[in-house]
Amino acid sequence: MAPPAVSASVDLTADDPPFNPADFVGSKKKYPSSDTPAAIQAALDAVLKLPAAHASLIPGPNLPVTEFLKLSFPKKSNALLFSDPASWFSTDAPTTTVECLLSRPIPPRAFLNDLTKAVGQAWFDGCMSIVDHRYNDGRDRVPLWALTWWKAMERMVDDQRMWRKSRDWLTTELGKPDLASEDREALDTAGSLLDTLGWDTKLGTTWTTFNLAMVLGAAWLTDDHIDMMMADLSARVAAEPALVDKLLIAPLGFAMAITNAATSKTYNREDSTLLAQYEEHIKNVGLAQLYFPVNVRANHWIAGLVNFKEGLIGTGKLDHRGILSSPRTPRLNSAIGQIDTAVKLSRSRKKAKELDLGEEDTTQDF
């Protein structure tokens, strides 16, 4: 049986020649695992693509969380596999119905990664099937796209486990007799949303609802969560015409750019492109205030503010004057110094007003 036909009419870049399977598949040529030409990668992707009948067995991202939790998936195997990944590929045609994959454990993640690295060369060597050495003395032959199926199922198992953990946390918290009424109301609302919220629905272009699963629990918030919050705040500002050109919410990338510039001592436009872009925007719109998240000692998040009108920089909580302040620490003072240096890029410094901020404020002028 010949290798699965692959159309030569794949998406190509201007620099890539047309891909002809006969020139590569079964030719024993070396697969270009690094800097793989787009045409070759597209052809391999076509070989590994799940048939529609099997792709339909993977739950869609908009399936409500409560329904997603009812689904059954193959178990994940923790067995150590010492066989050579290359030995899992065969030039034989598939002979085993893929339904067997539904009842067999998913190979360990590390081994799936090894198979993923090896499949390109196996395909070039004319392999058409995968040998599952764990069963029937290695006589079974399943399609190459079984690798895609295993990886998809592994993700389903992991994501379902995370959502189940979040749901169980909600149940535990709601069962506490001393739970404050406002907390109970918030948790009840979150629980009811699981009946309609898709388990992996897209949220804009960067995140999905799966990122929200970790919010329901005691785990540390990730960088993604902080940026999601900043994006939400930015959307709120954008919805207020009176604030659009006065107030800006910056994501984590801003603070990271500040830190990188301070570490390398380079504040020029060539080395600090992002900061230069902020400078240009601040000048063009006459921005009044810039808010951004600041991480302290790698375990605490606080708000940062650059007030261009007042010529002030602050971190912490808003006081009764609308100024951010928090206790002094050497690390915070260092961060403030870094921000101060970066802000001076704008060359639009104003003379700071004399304000009595008290000893415990980190707010300082620039």
N, C-alpha and C positions, 0 to 999 in steps of 0.2 A: 504494500500500500504506500502510495506516494505521500510525502509530507503535506500537511494542510495547505491548500492554495492561499497565497497572500497576494492581494492586488498590488501592482506596481504603482498605482495612482494614489500614493500617500502624500501627505503634506510635506513639502520639501522646503528647505531654506535655499537661498540663492546660491550658496556655496556647495550644496550637496548634490551629487549626481543622482539620477533616477535609480531606484533600488530594484534589482532583478533577483528574485529568490534563487533562481538556478545558478547564479554566480557565487552564492555564498552558502546556502543551506545544503548540507551533505558534502561540502567541498573540503572539509577539514581545515578551513582557514581559521585564523585566530580572531576571536570576537573582540572588538574594541570596547572593553569594559569601561575605560576612561575616555571622556569626550566622545561618547557614542554619537555618530551622525544621526540627525533627526529622522532620516528615512529608515535607517536600520532599526532605531528604537520604536518607531511607529509600527513597523512590520512585526517586531517581537510582541508589542502590546496587543496587536490583532490576534496573534497566536494564543496569547494568555488570556484573552477576553472571555468572560463567562458567557455561555450561550444564554439566550433570553429566558429559556425555561428554568435555568438554575439561578440566574440573576434575580428572577422574580421571587425566589425563596429568601432573599435578603431583605429584611424589613426596611421600608422607606423611612427617610429621616423625619417625616411628619407624623409618624405613628405615635399616638399619645404615650407618655411614659408608663402609665398604668397598664396599657396593652403590651408595650414592649417587655415589661417585666413578666408577663404571662408566657412568653415564648420559650421554647426549649431549643438549646443548641448543643452540638457535640461537646464533650468534655475536653479540657486541655490536658495534655500529657506532660508529666514532669520527668519522664524517663530520660536518662542520658543516652544519646545516640552517638556511637563512636564510628559509625560507618562513613566512608568517604562520600560526600554529597554527590560526586560525579557518578557513583555507582547506583544512584537512585534514578538515573535516566536511561532510557532504552530506545533503540531504533525500531523496536516492535511497535505495531499499531496498538492503540488501546483495546483491551479485551474485556475489561471488567466494568460493569455498570457503576456509574458514579453514585448510585444510591447507597453504596456501601460506605461512602464518606460520611453519611449522616449518622452512622452507628459507630464509627471508629473515632478514637481520640485524635485531637489535633496535635500534630508534632510540636515539640517545644519551640518557642520563639527563636532561640539561638540557631536551631537547625533550619527553621524556615528562612532565616536570614542567609544561612549558608547556601541553601537551595536557590534563593533569589540571585545570589552572586554567581552561581554556577549555571543557571538556566540558559544564559545567552550563548555560552560556548557549547552547551549540550545541543541547543537548537542548530547552531552552525554545523555541529557534527552529525546532523541528520536525525537526532532523537525526536520521537513523536509521542512518548509516553513517560510516565513516572512509575517507578517500581517502589511499592510500599513493602520494604523488607520486614516490617513488623508482623505481617500476616501471610499465611499460606506459603511459607518458605520463599517469599519473594516472587511468586508466580503471577501475582496480579499486575495488570498494566492499566493505569488510569490516565486520562488525558493530561497534557501539560498544564491546561488551565486549572487542574486540581490545586496547583500551588496558589493561584489567585483565590480559590474557594477557601482553602485552609486559612490564608491570611485574613480574609473577610470574616470568617467564623471566629478567629481568635479575637479580632477587634470587637465583635458582637458580645462575646463572653466577657471581655474586660469592661466594656461600657455598661453592660447590664449589671455586672457586679457593682459598679460605681453608683448607678442609679438606685439599686436595691439598698446599698449602704446608706444613701441619702434619705430614702423613704423610711428606713428603719430608724434613723436618727430622729426624723420628724415624729414618728410614733412614740419613741422613748421620751422626747421632750414634752410632747402633749400629755403624756401620762404622769408628769410630775405635779403633785397636788399644790405645790407652792408657786406654780408658774404665774407670773404677773399677767394681768388681764390683757395688756397691750401686746405682750409677747405671745400669748395664746391666740389672739386675733391674727397676728402676723403669720404664725405657724399654720393656723387653720387655712388662711388664704393660700399659703404656699402649697399645702397639701391638696387643696381643691384644684389648683392649677395643674397638678400632675395628670388630671383626667383629660386635659385638653392640650397641654404643652407637648409639642413634638420632642422626641428624645434627642434629635440631632438636627433640628431645623436651623437653617442659616440665620445668623444675626448680622446683617450687613455683609461685608465681603471678607471679614477676617475670622469671626467667631461663629459658633453654633450654640444651641441651647445646651449641648452637653457640657460646655464650660460652666454652666450654672449648677451642675450637679454637686461640685465640690463646695459650693457656698452653703449647702445644707449639711453642716457638720462642723467639727472643731479643727479641721485642717487649715494650715496656713494659706492665705490668699496668694495666688501666683501673680506673676507680672501681667499675664493675660487679664486677670480679674481687675487689676488696677487700671489697665488701659481701657477695659470695658467701661469702668466707672467714669474715666476721663472722657471717653467718647459720648457717654450718656449726658454728662454735664455740658459738653460742647454742643450737643444737639439742643439742649435746653437754652443755651445762650443764643444759638442761631435762630431759635424761634422767637427771640425777643429783639425786634428791630432796634430798640434803644440801646442794647448792649453789644450788638454785633461788632461795631468798630471801637468799642471801649474796653472790652474784657476778652481775654483769650485763655482757654484751658489747654495746657500743653500735656502731652503724654509722657511716658517714661523716657522716651527717646531724647527729650530735651535735657533732663537731668543727667542721663548717661553721656550726652555730648559734652555737657559741662565738665563732668568728671574726667572724660577722656582728654579734653583740652587742657585741663589743669595738670593731669599726669604727664602729658607730653610737652607742656609749656608752649603749645602752639595755638594761638588765637587768630591766625590769619584766615582769610576766606578759603584758601586752597585746602587747608588741613581741617577746617571746621565748617564744612559746607552747610550743615543743618543750622548751626548758630548764625551763619551769614544770612540764611533764608529768613530766620526769625528777625534778624536785624532789619532786613529790607521791609518785611511786613510791618514791623513796629513803626518804622519811619513813614511808610506809605499811608497808614490809616491813623496815625497819631494815637496809638494804643495807650490806654490809661493804666491797665493792670494786667499782669500775667500771672496766672496760678499754675502750679505744677506739683506733682507728688515727690516727696523726698523720703528715702529710706535711711533709717538711723540704726547703726550697728547690725544691719542685716536682719532685724527682727521687729522693726517698729516703723509704721508709716505716719508721716505728718504732712501737713500742707505747707507749700512754699509760696511766697508772693513777691513779685517785683512791682512796686508802685512807681510808675514813671512820672506821674504828676507831682507826687510828693518827694520823689528822689529817695525812696526807702526800699529796703529788702527785709523780709521777715519770714519766720517759720513758726509753726505751731498752731494755736487756736486764735480765732478772732476775739479781741477784747471789746470793751464797750465803745471804743473809738473806731472799731472796724479795722484794727491793726493786728496782724498775726504776731503772736509772741509765744515763747516757751522757754523753759529753763536752759541756761547755758551749759554746753558741754564742749570739750575740745573738738570733738568730731563735727558738731554742728557749726562751731565757729569756723572750722576749716571749710566746710561746705559753703557757708555764707561768703567767705573770702573768694572761693572759686567763682561763685555766681557774680559777685561784685566785679571781678576782673572781666568776666564774659560780657556783662551788661555794658561795660565801658566800650565795647566794640561799636556800639551804636553812635558814639561820639555826640550824643544828644543829652549829656548829663545836665541836670538842673541842680542848682545849689540846694542842698537839703535844708528843710525847715528845722528849727531847733524845737525838739519835742522831748518832754520829760517822760521817758518810757520805763524808767525803773531798772533796778539791777538785774531782774530776772528775765528781761526781754532779750531776744537775739536780734531784734530789728536794728538795722544800722543804715546809715545814709551812704550814698555813693555820689 
